[in-house]
Amino acid sequence: MPSHIHHLIAVLAVVVFHALPCGAQSAGSGIQMHPACRSAFYIFDSRESRTGDITIYVNGKLSENVFELPPTPDGKTSLYEVVIPDEEHLEFSVVIKENNTKIADETIRFDKTVSPCRWPQPCIFKMSPARVIEGGTLAVTGTNLGTKNTDLTLYLRNNYRITSERITAPGNDTLQTASFLIPTKTMAPDLYKDSSVWNTTVWAAVATNIGNKPSLLSNWKPVGLIRSEAKTWLLLICLGITLALLSCVYLLIRRCFETSRSPGQVFMSFLYDRKSNTYSLSKLQAFGWTVVVLWSYLFLALGKSVLAGDFVIPDLNPGILGLLGISYGGLLTARGVGNAFPKNDIVANKPSWCDLFSENNEISLPRLQLFAFTLIGYLLFIVSSFRPDFFETGLPIIPDTLNGLFLVSQGGYIGGKLTGTSAVTHVLPRRVAAPFQIPITLYGKGFCDKTALLVQGLQEAMATTFLNQNAVRFSLPAGKPIDPGRKQVVVLPPTGSSYVIENALEVIKVEIRKTMTVDASGNDALDVDFSGIVLVGEPLTAHLGESPLAVAHLVGNRYTVTGPGGLPRGETIRIAAQDGSFAFETTVNGTASSGFEPVTLL
């Protein structure tokens, strides 16, 4: 604060001190005290000999809210301002010590009829928020705050000064609001000296400096300073609470559906579409926005109450409600459209993350656009939750144009489902072996008579038997050799464009290599390595007569078969795919040679 302001304080104190009804008499030789306003009092030290710094006790407690002001112009009087931590009481016992020796002892009395500010300018009525995070904004509401933001200064602990960022215009009988940007701990280490992480109460006042006109300090108001580490801890707490809620959902699912699935498998089940055996993009969007908004709202609610000291239930803005409406509306619409227009993917294929932006192993631009904008939306929403004024302004505002963009992407995604004329969802049987005596049926939607097929490995298109618009049947030629492996099928309708079905069926020529081994208990077990078939971890079943055996996947196409008490050597066991796409019988013994031996499929 400019020194001439305090010169004015000294002059006022000398002139009016004895006339003040609530002022204290001389507290000691050369020391005088009197109230400044209802929340502070001044100490004037005009002693000739001073041997050290003074300490001040209010009601027996050491006061940390002592501000040393510039001395009087003649340099003979030192000025101190002491902030009272309790505005409700009107009488305080003040003891002043120097070098641990009491040099003054007096009682300060305040007049409850006196306004918070004895002098007309400036005066603070409210500070918001009650607690401010480093790097955040503190709003001061009061009167006589001036007309220019550069003329208003905020004083915090240890006389730290902050110039106002902006201020509202003064008016007749209206309050003004000034905003101050609180510096971070890195920029102002003294401001956070000896402060706690969660909340340190300090005292604040403002002063104006308009031209050459001096101004007194305003009344003092307490405000909480919160270090940025508290926001990080609260973030982790909110993540923990969100994970705890999801864990409760996981435990309920395990209990209600009697499943032993892992948390990851349960999470993936939220995205899983049972009808198409793929991961659903619309489910990802709806589930993702639910989790993101839940976490952000919890972060805001706890932050406003714990950090900002504002114990209210936060409001949701219309943009977020619109966003959630678009997500769940798209989910319900996609489900209805999917029933009438199934996705062009083979249900027997394992679900993959690629299902979110592809269809039938081909990139789908409508899906890719919605997938990309969904991820970008998640990122922007989460980043916006970390801005310094998040607890004052609330949840991020979703612009109408961004919601419109999500709506356009959602429309393109659903429109892509509607444009397909035909689709293949099932191929039965999905595995065939020479001599190809079993006919193969394609199931899906939109088939028509005279549809032809081109199978990978054959040079000529094959005619199909039209069953109905949902099924066509064909047979592979028995006299033509086809190499084992998964095959691509091209559907050639009589009119319109053709389309490709990747990995539609698999031609198999199963061979195995067996090795006798032992299980964890030392009992006999059978190690089976497959060739001529693609398994890659597909679940298998095994039986010894009517007794089921355990089959564990090792790596690649290798499996181990075990049974209670071990496998009896020389006995015949039956091994099959869980979906019944192949089955064979073999004896419990090692392979005679180091190579693979063929099996006879059942």
C-alpha positions as CSV (number, residue, x, y, z in Angstrom):
1,M,0.0,0.0,0.0
2,P,1.4,3.5,-0.7
3,S,3.1,5.1,2.3
4,H,1.0,8.3,2.3
5,I,-2.1,6.1,3.1
6,H,-0.5,5.1,6.3
7,H,0.7,8.6,7.0
8,L,-3.0,9.5,6.9
9,I,-3.7,6.7,9.4
10,A,-1.1,8.1,11.7
11,V,-2.5,11.6,11.5
12,L,-6.1,10.4,12.1
13,A,-5.0,8.3,15.0
14,V,-3.2,11.2,16.7
15,V,-6.1,13.5,16.2
16,V,-9.1,11.3,17.0
17,F,-7.7,8.6,19.2
18,H,-8.9,10.1,22.6
19,A,-12.2,11.0,21.1
20,L,-13.1,7.4,19.9
21,P,-15.6,5.9,22.3
22,C,-14.4,2.3,21.6
23,G,-10.7,3.1,21.7
24,A,-8.4,1.8,24.4
25,Q,-6.3,4.0,26.7
26,S,-2.6,3.9,26.7
27,A,-1.4,0.3,27.0
28,G,2.1,1.1,27.9
29,S,4.8,3.8,27.8
30,G,5.0,4.9,24.2
31,I,2.4,2.3,22.9
32,Q,-1.2,3.1,22.0
33,M,-4.0,1.0,20.5
34,H,-7.4,1.7,19.1
35,P,-9.9,-0.1,16.8
36,A,-9.7,0.5,13.0
37,C,-13.0,-1.2,12.3
38,R,-15.0,-4.1,13.7
39,S,-12.4,-6.7,12.6
40,A,-9.0,-4.9,13.2
41,F,-7.2,-2.5,15.5
42,Y,-4.0,-0.4,15.1
43,I,-1.0,-0.3,17.4
44,F,1.2,2.8,17.5
45,D,4.7,2.2,18.9
46,S,6.5,5.5,19.6
47,R,9.0,4.2,22.2
48,E,12.5,5.7,21.9
49,S,14.4,2.5,22.6
50,R,13.4,-0.8,20.9
51,T,15.4,-3.9,21.4
52,G,13.7,-6.4,19.1
53,D,10.6,-7.4,17.3
54,I,7.3,-7.4,19.1
55,T,4.8,-10.3,19.5
56,I,1.1,-9.8,20.0
57,Y,-1.3,-12.1,21.9
58,V,-5.0,-11.8,21.6
59,N,-7.0,-13.5,24.3
60,G,-3.9,-15.4,25.3
61,K,-3.1,-16.8,21.8
62,L,-0.3,-15.7,19.6
63,S,-1.7,-13.7,16.7
64,E,-0.3,-14.4,13.2
65,N,-2.5,-11.7,11.6
66,V,-0.1,-8.8,12.4
67,F,0.8,-6.5,9.5
68,E,3.6,-4.0,9.9
69,L,2.9,-0.8,8.1
70,P,5.3,1.9,7.0
71,P,6.2,4.3,9.9
72,T,5.1,7.9,10.3
73,P,6.9,10.6,8.2
74,D,9.2,11.5,11.1
75,G,10.2,7.9,11.5
76,K,9.5,8.0,15.3
77,T,6.3,5.9,15.3
78,S,5.9,2.3,14.1
79,L,2.5,1.2,12.9
80,Y,0.9,-2.2,13.1
81,E,-2.5,-3.5,12.1
82,V,-3.8,-6.6,13.9
83,V,-6.8,-8.5,12.5
84,I,-9.3,-9.9,14.9
85,P,-10.1,-13.6,14.1
86,D,-13.6,-13.3,15.6
87,E,-16.1,-10.6,14.7
88,E,-18.8,-11.9,17.0
89,H,-17.1,-10.9,20.2
90,L,-16.7,-7.2,21.1
91,E,-14.0,-7.4,23.8
92,F,-10.5,-8.7,23.5
93,S,-7.5,-8.9,25.8
94,V,-4.3,-7.8,24.1
95,V,-0.8,-8.4,25.4
96,I,2.4,-7.1,23.6
97,K,5.8,-8.7,24.3
98,E,9.3,-7.8,23.3
99,N,12.0,-10.4,23.7
100,N,9.5,-12.4,25.7
101,T,9.0,-9.5,28.1
102,K,5.5,-8.0,28.4
103,I,5.6,-4.3,27.5
104,A,1.9,-3.6,27.2
105,D,-1.4,-5.1,28.4
106,E,-4.8,-3.7,27.5
107,T,-8.4,-4.6,26.6
108,I,-9.8,-3.6,23.2
109,R,-13.5,-3.0,23.1
110,F,-15.6,-2.6,19.9
111,D,-18.9,-0.9,19.5
112,K,-21.4,-3.3,17.8
113,T,-23.3,-0.3,16.4
114,V,-20.3,0.6,14.3
115,S,-20.5,-0.5,10.7
116,P,-17.8,-3.0,9.5
117,C,-15.9,-0.1,8.0
118,R,-15.4,3.0,10.2
119,W,-14.3,5.0,7.1
120,P,-16.4,5.2,4.0
121,Q,-14.2,3.4,1.5
122,P,-13.6,0.7,0.6
123,C,-15.8,-2.0,2.3
124,I,-16.0,-5.8,1.8
125,F,-19.3,-7.5,2.2
126,K,-18.5,-10.9,0.7
127,M,-15.7,-13.0,-0.7
128,S,-16.4,-15.9,-3.0
129,P,-15.5,-18.7,-2.9
130,A,-15.0,-19.1,0.8
131,R,-11.9,-21.2,-0.1
132,V,-9.9,-20.5,-3.2
133,I,-7.4,-23.0,-4.9
134,E,-4.0,-21.6,-6.0
135,G,-4.3,-20.4,-9.5
136,G,-8.0,-19.8,-9.1
137,T,-10.1,-16.6,-9.0
138,L,-11.3,-14.8,-5.8
139,A,-14.3,-12.5,-6.2
140,V,-14.6,-9.6,-3.7
141,T,-18.0,-8.0,-3.4
142,G,-18.4,-4.6,-1.6
143,T,-18.7,-0.9,-2.0
144,N,-16.3,2.0,-2.9
145,L,-14.0,-0.3,-4.8
146,G,-13.1,2.2,-7.4
147,T,-13.6,2.5,-11.1
148,K,-10.4,1.0,-12.6
149,N,-9.2,-2.5,-11.8
150,T,-5.6,-1.3,-11.6
151,D,-6.6,1.0,-8.7
152,L,-7.7,-1.8,-6.5
153,T,-5.2,-4.0,-4.6
154,L,-5.9,-7.1,-2.5
155,Y,-3.8,-7.7,0.6
156,L,-3.4,-11.3,1.9
157,R,-1.2,-12.8,4.6
158,N,2.2,-11.2,5.1
159,N,0.9,-8.1,3.2
160,Y,1.1,-10.0,-0.2
161,R,-0.4,-7.7,-2.8
162,I,-2.5,-8.7,-5.8
163,T,-3.9,-6.2,-8.4
164,S,-7.5,-6.7,-9.5
165,E,-8.1,-8.4,-12.9
166,R,-11.4,-6.8,-13.5
167,I,-14.1,-4.8,-11.6
168,T,-17.7,-3.9,-12.2
169,A,-18.7,-0.3,-12.5
170,P,-19.9,1.5,-9.4
171,G,-23.4,2.7,-9.1
172,N,-25.8,4.3,-6.6
173,D,-26.5,1.9,-3.7
174,T,-25.2,-1.0,-5.7
175,L,-22.4,-3.4,-4.8
176,Q,-19.3,-3.8,-6.9
177,T,-17.5,-7.1,-7.6
178,A,-13.8,-7.3,-8.3
179,S,-11.9,-10.4,-9.4
180,F,-8.4,-11.3,-8.3
181,L,-6.2,-14.1,-9.7
182,I,-4.6,-15.9,-6.8
183,P,-1.0,-16.8,-7.7
184,T,0.3,-20.4,-7.5
185,K,2.8,-21.7,-4.9
186,T,5.6,-21.5,-7.5
187,M,4.9,-17.8,-8.2
188,A,4.4,-16.7,-4.6
189,P,6.0,-19.2,-2.1
190,D,5.7,-16.7,0.8
191,L,1.9,-16.7,0.4
192,Y,1.8,-20.4,1.0
193,K,4.4,-20.6,3.7
194,D,3.5,-23.0,6.5
195,S,0.1,-23.7,4.8
196,S,-1.7,-27.0,4.9
197,V,-2.8,-28.8,1.7
198,W,-6.5,-28.7,2.3
199,N,-7.2,-25.3,3.8
200,T,-5.3,-22.5,5.5
201,T,-7.4,-19.5,6.7
202,V,-5.8,-16.1,6.0
203,W,-7.1,-12.6,6.3
204,A,-7.7,-10.4,3.3
205,A,-8.5,-6.7,2.7
206,V,-8.6,-4.4,-0.3
207,A,-7.3,-0.8,-0.8
208,T,-7.9,1.7,-3.5
209,N,-5.5,4.2,-5.0
210,I,-7.3,6.7,-7.2
211,G,-4.9,9.4,-8.4
212,N,-3.4,11.3,-5.4
213,K,-6.4,10.5,-3.2
214,P,-5.3,8.3,-0.3
215,S,-7.5,5.4,0.8
216,L,-7.7,3.4,4.0
217,L,-7.7,-0.4,4.1
218,S,-11.1,-2.0,4.0
219,N,-12.4,-4.3,6.7
220,W,-10.7,-7.7,6.9
221,K,-12.4,-10.9,5.9
222,P,-11.2,-14.5,6.3
223,V,-10.6,-16.6,3.1
224,G,-9.2,-20.1,2.8
225,L,-6.2,-20.9,0.7
226,I,-6.0,-24.4,-0.8
227,R,-2.9,-25.7,-2.5
228,S,-3.2,-27.5,-5.8
229,E,-2.2,-30.8,-4.3
230,A,-5.7,-30.9,-2.6
231,K,-7.3,-30.9,-6.1
232,T,-5.1,-33.9,-7.1
233,W,-6.0,-35.8,-4.0
234,L,-9.7,-35.1,-4.6
235,L,-9.3,-36.3,-8.1
236,L,-7.9,-39.6,-6.9
237,I,-10.6,-39.9,-4.3
238,C,-13.3,-39.3,-6.9
239,L,-11.7,-41.9,-9.2
240,G,-11.7,-44.3,-6.2
241,I,-15.3,-43.7,-5.5
242,T,-16.2,-44.2,-9.2
243,L,-14.2,-47.5,-9.2
244,A,-15.9,-48.5,-6.0
245,L,-19.4,-47.9,-7.6
246,L,-18.4,-49.9,-10.7
247,S,-17.0,-52.6,-8.3
248,C,-20.4,-52.8,-6.6
249,V,-22.1,-53.2,-10.0
250,Y,-19.6,-55.9,-10.8
251,L,-20.3,-57.8,-7.6
252,L,-24.0,-57.5,-8.1
253,I,-23.7,-58.9,-11.6
254,R,-21.6,-61.8,-10.3
255,R,-24.1,-62.5,-7.5
256,C,-27.3,-62.1,-9.6
257,F,-26.1,-64.0,-12.7
258,E,-23.9,-66.5,-10.8
259,T,-20.9,-65.8,-13.1
260,S,-17.2,-66.1,-12.4
261,R,-16.1,-63.6,-15.0
262,S,-13.2,-61.2,-14.3
263,P,-13.8,-57.4,-14.0
264,G,-12.4,-57.0,-17.5
265,Q,-14.8,-59.5,-18.9
266,V,-17.8,-57.9,-17.1
267,F,-16.7,-54.5,-18.5
268,M,-16.5,-55.9,-22.0
269,S,-20.0,-57.4,-21.6
270,F,-21.4,-53.9,-21.3
271,L,-20.2,-53.3,-24.9
272,Y,-21.1,-56.8,-26.1
273,D,-23.9,-57.3,-28.6
274,R,-25.1,-60.8,-28.2
275,K,-27.1,-60.9,-31.5
276,S,-24.1,-60.0,-33.7
277,N,-21.3,-61.3,-31.4
278,T,-19.5,-58.0,-31.8
279,Y,-18.7,-55.0,-29.6
280,S,-21.3,-52.3,-30.1
281,L,-20.2,-48.7,-30.8
282,S,-23.5,-47.2,-29.6
283,K,-23.0,-49.1,-26.2
284,L,-19.5,-47.8,-25.9
285,Q,-20.7,-44.2,-26.5
286,A,-23.5,-44.5,-24.0
287,F,-21.5,-46.3,-21.3
288,G,-18.5,-44.1,-21.7
289,W,-20.4,-40.8,-21.4
290,T,-22.2,-42.3,-18.3
291,V,-18.9,-43.0,-16.6
292,V,-17.3,-39.7,-17.6
293,V,-20.2,-37.5,-16.6
294,L,-20.6,-39.5,-13.3
295,W,-17.0,-38.9,-12.4
296,S,-17.0,-35.3,-13.4
297,Y,-20.2,-34.5,-11.5
298,L,-18.8,-36.3,-8.4
299,F,-15.6,-34.3,-8.7
300,L,-17.6,-31.1,-9.0
301,A,-19.9,-31.8,-6.1
302,L,-17.1,-32.8,-3.7
303,G,-14.9,-30.0,-4.9
304,K,-17.5,-27.3,-4.3
305,S,-18.2,-28.6,-0.8
306,V,-14.8,-29.7,0.4
307,L,-12.5,-27.3,-1.5
308,A,-14.7,-24.3,-2.3
309,G,-16.8,-24.4,0.9
310,D,-20.0,-24.2,-1.1
311,F,-22.3,-26.9,0.3
312,V,-24.9,-27.0,-2.6
313,I,-25.9,-29.7,-5.0
314,P,-24.5,-28.7,-8.5
315,D,-26.7,-28.3,-11.4
316,L,-26.5,-30.1,-14.8
317,N,-26.4,-27.8,-17.8
318,P,-28.7,-28.4,-20.8
319,G,-25.8,-29.3,-23.0
320,I,-24.9,-32.3,-21.0
321,L,-28.5,-33.5,-20.9
322,G,-28.6,-33.1,-24.6
323,L,-25.4,-35.1,-25.0
324,L,-26.7,-38.0,-22.8
325,G,-30.0,-37.9,-24.8
326,I,-28.1,-38.2,-28.1
327,S,-26.0,-41.1,-26.7
328,Y,-28.9,-43.1,-25.3
329,G,-31.2,-42.2,-28.1
330,G,-28.6,-43.5,-30.5
331,L,-28.3,-46.7,-28.5
332,L,-32.0,-47.4,-28.6
333,T,-32.3,-46.5,-32.2
334,A,-29.3,-48.6,-33.2
335,R,-30.7,-51.6,-31.3
336,G,-34.1,-51.3,-33.2
337,V,-32.3,-50.8,-36.5
338,G,-30.0,-53.8,-35.8
339,N,-33.0,-56.1,-35.4
340,A,-34.3,-55.2,-38.9
341,F,-30.9,-54.6,-40.6
342,P,-28.3,-56.9,-39.0
343,K,-24.6,-56.1,-39.1
344,N,-22.8,-57.7,-42.0
345,D,-20.5,-59.8,-39.8
346,I,-20.2,-63.5,-39.1
347,V,-21.5,-64.2,-35.6
348,A,-19.1,-67.2,-35.1
349,N,-16.1,-64.9,-35.4
350,K,-14.7,-63.6,-32.0
351,P,-15.6,-60.1,-31.0
352,S,-12.8,-57.6,-31.5
353,W,-12.1,-53.9,-30.7
354,C,-12.1,-53.4,-34.5
355,D,-15.8,-54.0,-34.4
356,L,-16.2,-50.5,-33.1
357,F,-15.1,-48.9,-36.4
358,S,-15.2,-51.7,-38.9
359,E,-17.8,-54.1,-40.4
360,N,-16.9,-57.4,-42.0
361,N,-13.1,-56.7,-41.6
362,E,-13.5,-53.4,-43.6
363,I,-13.3,-49.9,-42.2
364,S,-16.7,-48.3,-42.0
365,L,-16.5,-44.5,-42.4
366,P,-19.7,-43.7,-40.5
367,R,-18.5,-45.9,-37.6
368,L,-15.0,-44.4,-37.7
369,Q,-16.3,-40.9,-37.6
370,L,-18.6,-41.6,-34.6
371,F,-15.8,-43.5,-32.9
372,A,-13.3,-40.7,-33.4
373,F,-15.6,-37.9,-32.3
374,T,-16.7,-39.9,-29.2
375,L,-13.1,-40.3,-28.1
376,I,-12.3,-36.6,-28.8
377,G,-15.5,-35.7,-26.8
378,Y,-14.3,-37.8,-23.8
379,L,-10.9,-36.1,-23.9
380,L,-12.2,-32.6,-24.2
381,F,-14.8,-33.1,-21.4
382,I,-12.2,-34.6,-19.0
383,V,-9.6,-31.8,-19.8
384,S,-12.2,-29.1,-19.2
385,S,-12.8,-30.6,-15.7
386,F,-9.3,-29.5,-14.7
387,R,-9.6,-25.8,-15.5
388,P,-8.8,-23.6,-12.5
389,D,-12.4,-22.2,-12.2
390,F,-14.1,-25.6,-12.6
391,F,-15.6,-25.5,-9.1
392,E,-17.0,-22.0,-9.6
393,T,-18.4,-22.3,-13.2
394,G,-19.5,-26.0,-12.9
395,L,-19.6,-28.8,-15.4
396,P,-18.2,-28.0,-18.9
397,I,-20.7,-26.3,-21.3
398,I,-21.3,-28.5,-24.3
399,P,-21.8,-26.1,-27.2
400,D,-24.9,-26.6,-29.4
401,T,-22.7,-27.0,-32.4
402,L,-20.7,-29.8,-30.8
403,N,-23.9,-31.6,-29.8
404,G,-25.0,-31.0,-33.4
405,L,-21.8,-32.7,-34.6
406,F,-22.4,-35.7,-32.4
407,L,-26.0,-35.8,-33.7
408,V,-24.7,-35.8,-37.3
409,S,-22.2,-38.6,-36.6
410,Q,-24.9,-40.6,-34.8
411,G,-27.2,-40.1,-37.8
412,G,-24.5,-41.2,-40.2
413,Y,-23.8,-44.3,-38.1
414,I,-27.5,-45.3,-37.9
415,G,-27.9,-44.4,-41.6
416,G,-25.1,-46.7,-42.5
417,K,-27.1,-49.5,-40.8
418,L,-30.1,-48.7,-42.9
419,T,-28.4,-48.6,-46.3
420,G,-27.3,-52.3,-46.4
421,T,-29.5,-54.3,-48.7
422,S,-28.3,-57.8,-47.6
423,A,-26.1,-59.2,-44.9
424,V,-24.6,-62.5,-43.8
425,T,-24.5,-63.2,-40.0
426,H,-24.2,-67.0,-39.8
427,V,-22.5,-69.8,-41.8
428,L,-23.5,-73.3,-40.8
429,P,-21.5,-75.4,-40.6
430,R,-18.6,-73.0,-40.3
431,R,-16.0,-75.8,-40.7
432,V,-16.0,-78.3,-43.5
433,A,-13.7,-81.1,-44.6
434,A,-13.2,-83.1,-47.8
435,P,-15.0,-84.7,-49.5
436,F,-17.4,-81.8,-48.7
437,Q,-20.6,-83.9,-48.5
438,I,-22.4,-81.6,-46.1
439,P,-24.2,-78.6,-47.6
440,I,-23.4,-75.1,-46.3
441,T,-26.1,-72.6,-45.5
442,L,-25.7,-68.8,-45.3
443,Y,-28.1,-67.0,-42.9
444,G,-28.7,-63.3,-42.9
445,K,-31.0,-60.8,-44.6
446,G,-32.0,-59.7,-48.1
447,F,-31.1,-62.7,-50.1
448,C,-32.7,-63.3,-53.5
449,D,-33.0,-66.0,-56.1
450,K,-30.1,-66.7,-58.4
451,T,-27.5,-65.4,-55.9
452,A,-24.0,-66.9,-56.7
453,L,-20.9,-67.3,-54.5
454,L,-17.2,-67.1,-55.1
455,V,-15.2,-69.0,-52.5
456,Q,-11.5,-68.3,-52.0
457,G,-9.4,-71.1,-53.6
458,L,-11.9,-71.8,-56.4
459,Q,-11.8,-70.2,-59.8
460,E,-15.5,-70.4,-60.6
461,A,-18.6,-69.0,-59.0
462,M,-21.0,-71.5,-57.5
463,A,-24.8,-71.4,-57.8
464,T,-26.9,-71.4,-54.6
465,T,-30.2,-72.8,-53.7
466,F,-32.5,-70.0,-52.6
467,L,-34.4,-71.0,-49.4
468,N,-35.9,-67.7,-48.5
469,Q,-34.8,-64.1,-48.1
470,N,-32.9,-65.0,-45.0
471,A,-31.1,-68.1,-46.2
472,V,-29.3,-69.6,-49.2
473,R,-27.5,-73.0,-49.4
474,F,-24.6,-74.3,-51.5
475,S,-22.1,-77.2,-51.5
476,L,-18.3,-77.1,-52.2
477,P,-17.3,-79.3,-55.2
478,A,-16.2,-82.7,-54.1
479,G,-13.7,-83.3,-56.9
480,K,-11.7,-80.1,-56.5
481,P,-9.0,-79.9,-53.8
482,I,-9.1,-76.8,-51.5
483,D,-6.2,-76.0,-49.2
484,P,-7.1,-75.9,-45.5
485,G,-7.6,-72.5,-43.9
486,R,-10.2,-69.8,-43.4
487,K,-11.9,-68.8,-46.7
488,Q,-13.2,-65.5,-48.0
489,V,-16.7,-65.7,-49.7
490,V,-17.9,-63.1,-52.2
491,V,-21.7,-62.8,-52.5
492,L,-22.8,-62.1,-56.0
493,P,-26.5,-61.1,-56.1
494,P,-28.2,-61.1,-59.5
495,T,-28.7,-57.3,-59.2
496,G,-26.8,-54.7,-57.3
497,S,-23.2,-54.8,-56.1
498,S,-21.3,-57.7,-54.6
499,Y,-19.8,-57.8,-51.1
500,V,-17.1,-59.8,-49.4
501,I,-17.5,-61.9,-46.2
502,E,-14.1,-62.4,-44.6
503,N,-13.4,-65.7,-42.8
504,A,-16.8,-66.9,-43.7
505,L,-15.9,-70.6,-43.4
506,E,-12.9,-72.8,-42.7
507,V,-11.8,-75.8,-44.7
508,I,-10.1,-78.2,-42.2
509,K,-7.8,-81.2,-42.5
510,V,-7.2,-82.1,-38.9
511,E,-4.0,-83.7,-37.8
512,I,-2.7,-84.1,-34.3
513,R,0.5,-84.8,-32.4
514,K,0.1,-86.3,-28.9
515,T,2.4,-86.4,-26.0
516,M,1.9,-88.0,-22.6
517,T,2.5,-85.7,-19.7
518,V,1.5,-85.2,-16.1
519,D,-0.8,-82.7,-14.4
520,A,-0.1,-80.7,-11.3
521,S,-0.9,-83.7,-9.1
522,G,1.5,-86.0,-11.0
523,N,-1.3,-87.9,-12.8
524,D,-1.2,-88.9,-16.4
525,A,-2.4,-86.2,-18.9
526,L,-2.5,-85.8,-22.7
527,D,-0.8,-82.9,-24.5
528,V,-2.4,-82.5,-28.0
529,D,-1.0,-80.2,-30.7
530,F,-3.4,-79.5,-33.7
531,S,-2.5,-78.9,-37.4
532,G,-4.8,-78.2,-40.4
533,I,-7.2,-76.2,-38.3
534,V,-7.2,-72.7,-36.8
535,L,-8.1,-72.8,-33.1
536,V,-6.0,-70.0,-31.3
537,G,-7.5,-70.6,-27.9
538,E,-11.0,-71.7,-29.0
539,P,-12.6,-73.6,-26.1
540,L,-12.7,-77.4,-26.6
541,T,-14.5,-80.2,-24.8
542,A,-13.4,-83.8,-24.1
543,H,-15.1,-86.9,-22.7
544,L,-14.1,-90.3,-21.6
545,G,-17.3,-92.3,-22.2
546,E,-19.9,-90.1,-20.5
547,S,-17.5,-88.5,-18.1
548,P,-16.3,-85.0,-19.0
549,L,-12.6,-84.2,-18.9
550,A,-10.9,-80.9,-18.5
551,V,-9.3,-79.2,-21.5
552,A,-6.8,-76.3,-21.0
553,H,-5.4,-74.2,-23.8
554,L,-1.6,-73.8,-23.6
555,V,-0.4,-71.8,-26.6
556,G,-1.3,-71.5,-30.3
557,N,-3.0,-74.8,-31.2
558,R,-1.8,-76.8,-28.2
559,Y,-4.1,-78.1,-25.5
560,T,-3.8,-80.4,-22.4
561,V,-6.5,-82.9,-21.5
562,T,-6.7,-84.0,-17.8
563,G,-9.1,-86.0,-15.7
564,P,-9.8,-86.9,-12.1
565,G,-7.1,-89.3,-11.0
566,G,-5.4,-89.1,-14.4
567,L,-6.2,-90.4,-17.9
568,P,-6.1,-94.2,-18.3
569,R,-3.6,-95.1,-21.0
570,G,-5.0,-96.9,-24.0
571,E,-8.6,-95.7,-23.5
572,T,-10.5,-93.8,-26.2
573,I,-11.5,-90.2,-25.6
574,R,-13.6,-87.8,-27.6
575,I,-12.4,-84.3,-28.3
576,A,-14.7,-81.7,-29.9
577,A,-15.2,-78.0,-30.5
578,Q,-17.6,-76.4,-28.0
579,D,-19.9,-75.2,-30.8
580,G,-19.8,-78.7,-32.4
581,S,-18.0,-77.6,-35.6
582,F,-15.7,-80.7,-35.4
583,A,-15.2,-83.8,-33.3
584,F,-13.0,-86.9,-33.4
585,E,-11.9,-89.8,-31.2
586,T,-8.3,-90.7,-30.2
587,T,-6.5,-93.0,-27.8
588,V,-4.7,-91.9,-24.7
589,N,-1.1,-92.5,-25.7
590,G,1.8,-90.6,-27.4
591,T,2.1,-90.3,-31.2
592,A,4.2,-93.0,-32.7
593,S,6.3,-90.6,-34.7
594,S,7.5,-87.0,-34.2
595,G,5.1,-85.8,-36.9
596,F,1.4,-85.2,-37.1
597,E,-1.1,-88.0,-37.7
598,P,-4.5,-87.6,-39.4
599,V,-7.8,-88.1,-37.5
600,T,-11.2,-89.2,-38.7
601,L,-13.8,-86.6,-38.1
602,L,-17.1,-87.8,-36.7
